[in-house]
Amino acid sequence: MAGKLLIQLIDEDGRFNVTGMQDFANLGEHGISYGVVSIFGPQSSGKSTLLNNLFETKFKEMDASIGRSQTTKGIWLAKHAGINKSCILVIDLEGSDGKERGEDDVCLEKQSALFALAVSDIVLINMWCNDIGRHQAGSRPLLKTIFQTPLDKLTALIRTDIREIFDSVIKPEAHKKTALTEFFNVEVIALSNYEDKKELFKDEVVSLKQRYIDSIASGVHSEGRRDRVPASAFSLSAQEIWKVIKENKDLNLASNKILVARARCEDISNESFAHLVGNEDWHQLQEAVQSGPVKGFGKKIKPIISKCLSEYDAEAVYFDEGIRTEKRQLLEAKVLQFITPAYQNILAQLHSGALDNFKKAFHEALNQGKQFVVAARDCSKYVMSVFGEGCSDAAIENSNYDSSQVLDRLGNDIGAYVASEITSFNEAKLDMALSAPVKALLDEAGDNTWPTIRNMLREQTKSASSRIVTDISCLDVDQKTIDQILSDIERYARSVVEAKATEASKEVLSRMKDRFSELFNYDSNSKPRTWTGNEDIEAIINTALSASLRLLSVMTAIQLDDDADSIADTLSSALLGFSDCATYETTLIDPLASSTWEKVSSTNTLKTPIECKALWKLFQEEIKHTINQAKSIAAQTKAIAALENAIAAQTEAIAAQESAEVPSTWLAKRKDVILYRGFHLVFHVNLLIRIVRTT
């Protein structure tokens, strides 16, 4: 887009045309291959006409038919682009000494002249030859104003007037003895009268134009100008200079150059970054990353980044090196930050894939019979090598990304997985080594149950810990992690025992009844008891109750610590001494009226004292029928035996008496009768026994 070639840069009220400059001709393509030519002088002295003839511009010219009047208002800007890649910016200033502004309104004239000197490479001071020597027409007040500003004195008129003015103005201490030629190259050029010798005037203008073009194209005009900015920054620079002049501040072109460089480099950086964001190659690469690791990511992203930075370098090359470098570094950081998510996504995918590959290879090696340590070491080495190659393939050139960190993270994850497998393996072995034996010991529930379980737990935990230390030695695992694993395995072993104890405690009432029934209904030879009435049934009851209470005391708390507790003694003194519930409930002191056991934590408590009391009462109710039935059978059996003995004795007595009183012949005859009577008596006794037993 070419843009406009002529605009009013600053209006007659001193307002800078920011919007107009945005639509002005494209200047960025010219870099520093451009020049600025401005002109000032008296009103209606032919300034616009001279510029139009010199640079083929379209500034408005005075209409001679209506006499001298103000033609140019404010400051106008035009572009002449007919010199290869270079261009000339032409500035036409409002004329001085105009009646329109009056004698007192010369502020804008002075500001305009200072502005022209600040932004221009060549300043033309246009005047008629018959005005030379005059104070006002010779532009002496304007020149004096210019020379009184620090370090920015640039004009060319009559050498004698300039020398006098330059010597008369107050200069900074550092430049009191500095010659005029250090600041200005002064040339006096005479042109023929445009109205009287128009053709000669045009020929002379052509010659002068060529001099300017050659000077600008070669760069001679700007040699030594440290405040020069690239053409793309001319608008911003001019705006800042005019702002300083309007605010009547000291004009420091070097500082303005830094300010412009900072602003323009920032703009160029943003533009270059925006191009990268919209780059189609980047979009395709970013989309591919979402589907999985992109092979050659580092090589594919390199030209995309390089294009972005090259665009910046090409645009910013003419600005201050320090600012340019600073903004480039910020752009690089911004670009890297922008593509970091894609890069990290690739690393995450590589990491996930590598860990999965390790797990698969590790288990295949174990299935093939490799030792645990060997399989872990070999598979880890291979997977880490492949992962490292993937990280190198994805690496972004000149970035600060350190792949050693992701390598370390993968190594840690592999180590954690192997450690987990080691832990799981030993947990399974602990399950096998502890579960069944602990269950059997709890089923027996004797005085040595918990001491035996404690010893077994220590031995199995020690064995598992030894295996873990041996197996984990192949991994790069710190001592803190090892200690944590050993602590975890110790807690797991304990949890196996605790789980079995908790499970057993839930069936304690049923187990107590079974234990009582076993000891009460069977003798020491495991044969069923026959209640004859001759047994010490109370002793048998007490033995069975003691065994049941011992089982309850075992199931009351998890006793894996060596601290002695008084659970068994408390239960024995509180419960075995009071088999009769009514008597027990009348006691004044109840050691079981509590929700905690002495020296037993709540986490290790399976049954509280109150719960034990309730269980024992329920247990007694459950076994009461069994005890009463046994006692009844024993009493009945004993009574029947006594009756049988009495009958037998009576029968023998009758027989003896009769045999002594009658002759033997009679006795023989009466024998059948006696036997019959005896049989009849025995029959009734046996019938009675059967009736008793069935009831």
Buried (B, 14 or more C-beta within 10 A) or exposed (E): EEEEBBBBBBBBEBEBBEEBBEEBBBBBEBBBBBBBBBBBBBBBBBBBBBBBBBBBBEBEBBEEEEEBEBBBBBBBBBBBBEBEEBBBBBBBBBBBBBEEBEEEEBEBBBBBBBBBBBBBBBBBBBBEEEBBEEEEBBBBBBBBBBBBBEBBBBBBBBEEBBEEBBEEBEBEEEEEEEEBEEBBEBEEEEBBEBEEEEEEBBEBBEEBBEEBBEBBBEBEBBEEEEBBBBBBBBBBBBBBBBEBBBEEEEBBBEEBBBBBBBBBBBBBBBEBBEBBEEBEEBEEBBEBBEEEBBEEBBEBBBEBBEBBBEBBBEBBEBBBEEBBEBBBEBBBEBBBEBBEEBBBBBBEBBBEBBBEBBBEBBEEBBEEEBEBBEBBBBBBEBBBEBBBEBBEBBBBEEBEBEBEEBBEEBBBBBBBBBBEBBBEBBBEBBBEBBBEBBBEBBBEBEEEBBEBBBEBBEEBBEBBBEBBEEBBEBBEBEEEBBEEBBEBBBEBBBBBBBBBBEEBBEEBBEBBBBBBBEBBBEEEEEEEBEBEBEBEBEEBBEBBBBBBBBBBBBBBBBBBEEEEBBBBEBBBEBBBEBBEEEEBEEEEEEBBEEEEBEEBEEEBBBBBBBBBBEBBBEBBEBBEEBBEEBBEBBEBBBEBBEBBEEBEEEBEEBBEEBEEEEEEEEBEEEEEEBEEEBEEBBEEBEEEBEEBEEE
